[in-house]
């Protein structure tokens, strides 16, 4: 912001930019991107009559009816907990396991390294619906249908390619002489990894973990077809309120608030890590 | 290939004997495989096994709703049947057209936005968060939001747009019930949802471009249009590659958006390969046909990303 002022006085600075239209464009984009979500959130706080009216009700008395209905009558909090457990566990496992694979790909020069790296990536290319039927059959045989461990295992596998891909780039950025000097000082490989490399990697690991957690929290296709009652997560639970002839828009709005609240909170708190983390990964790869 | 030499001289730790000597960190040939083993095993279980199973099913005749039928080996019949099925070609065309349009629009809009943010703006970080919102929302929620927006007799867009068009005497716009308009509506929502992604990736790419070429161009008095095409675009190529490849792969398999907003309709106007696959496998229970279709899709995606990577690599090398 200070740069704007200096450009006016400094003689060899570029000509002052006229930014009026830029603000107009960007603010228009912000409105288009935010307003639909805001409107659905507002609907969540309406009563049934206001939500059902044909003309949009911009002014209304907020009520928690829809939330009460979802939480006390529909027991949506159990779906919420399922989603939370699945997202946290699969993030933990995929990051912990994928980290070592990424380390190997970044640090060692072995035969077939590029093939392994490409193969890992192809696993992310498969459309989820394409592997749905085989996975359904496997889960049926292993009695994993409609269980949390089943979903956790599946999401861990789904997120691994992404984790490996992101972290490989980050590991390459860390000079290996830090680890090597620790090992010369008598640390074992694992001690050097834990005490030197891991702390340096923490910001990148955090950024990757955030992304993975968001992807797991949002996953829809597998959750719909592989869970029914015990392990049902938020996305399929919410789907139920959007079908049928008369949709209760305020209930749908409240459900949208519940599923997005953790994401929005998280992103607001972690905004900086999120953006810088992704940027680094892009630039390096 | 980048940095292998110094660590070859690592002292072998006195404690590493037996198992550790054979598979441990000092064995530079085997140790990376030990580190990768858990990942590879899990990916094998959830990636390769379903793939092989799909191959097996696609070579047989399996109807999920009739498990009592004997499984007959049918060779390449399922692929052959698909290739002769006009529904398949329609779905393929729809998918490709959807992907090309969506990614093209998202790329240019995202690039434009990223370039605007290159200027020093007040409140840039707050505006950035607002712009990123659609991408942070679950795809399911984005689809539900717009289904609501376009819902006849309830949505914001239908109400206000309908007000305008009724005043002009055109009646309401059939956003989701006219085949052509429904398809464009889906592209609009995809653009709304994923332009922020392009914006984020391309912003990061722009931030990593060094200043010197621009300073040189300024001395030469090059026009900003020329600077954009001769400096910004070539230097942005790596970021463009990643952003476009990821977006293409994801647009190609868009699922939630289409299933929630149109279910592939009206008719089959918005039936993409993914929706066609779900219908075949989970509504008509023709597992074999669905498996063959999924393998064809997989091939298309791999070929596409290979071509992309080749083209961009050769161009980048030529530029250097």
Interface residues (C-beta under 8 A of the other chain):
Chain A: X1 X3 X4 X17 X19 X22 X23 X25 X26 X27 X29 X30 X32 X33 X34 X36 X37 X39 X40 X43 X52 X54 X55 X56 X97 X98 X100 X101 X103 X104 X105 X107 X108 X109 X110 X113 X116 X120 X122 X123 X124 X125 X126 X127 X128 X129 X130 X131 X132 X133 X134 X135 X137 X138 X153 X154 X156 X157 X158 X160 X161 X164 X172 X176 X177 X180 X183 X184 X188 X189 X190 X214 X217 X218 X220 X221 X225 X235 X238 X239 X242 X247 X249 X252 X256 X259 X260 X263 X264 X267 X268 X271 X275 X278 X279 X280 X282 X283 X285
Chain B: X1 X2 X3 X4 X6 X7 X10 X11 X13 X15 X24 X25 X28 X29 X31 X32 X33 X35 X36 X38 X39 X40 X42 X43 X45 X46 X47 X49 X50 X51 X53 X54 X57 X64 X113 X116 X117 X119 X120 X121 X122 X125 X127 X128 X129 X130 X131 X132 X133 X134 X136 X137 X138 X139 X140 X141 X144 X145 X146 X147 X148 X149 X151 X153 X154 X156 X159 X192 X196 X200 X201 X203 X204 X205 X207 X208 X238 X239 X242 X243 X249 X252 X253 X255 X256 X260 X274 X277 X278 X281 X282 X287 X290 X291 X293 X294 X295 X297 X298 X301 X302 X305
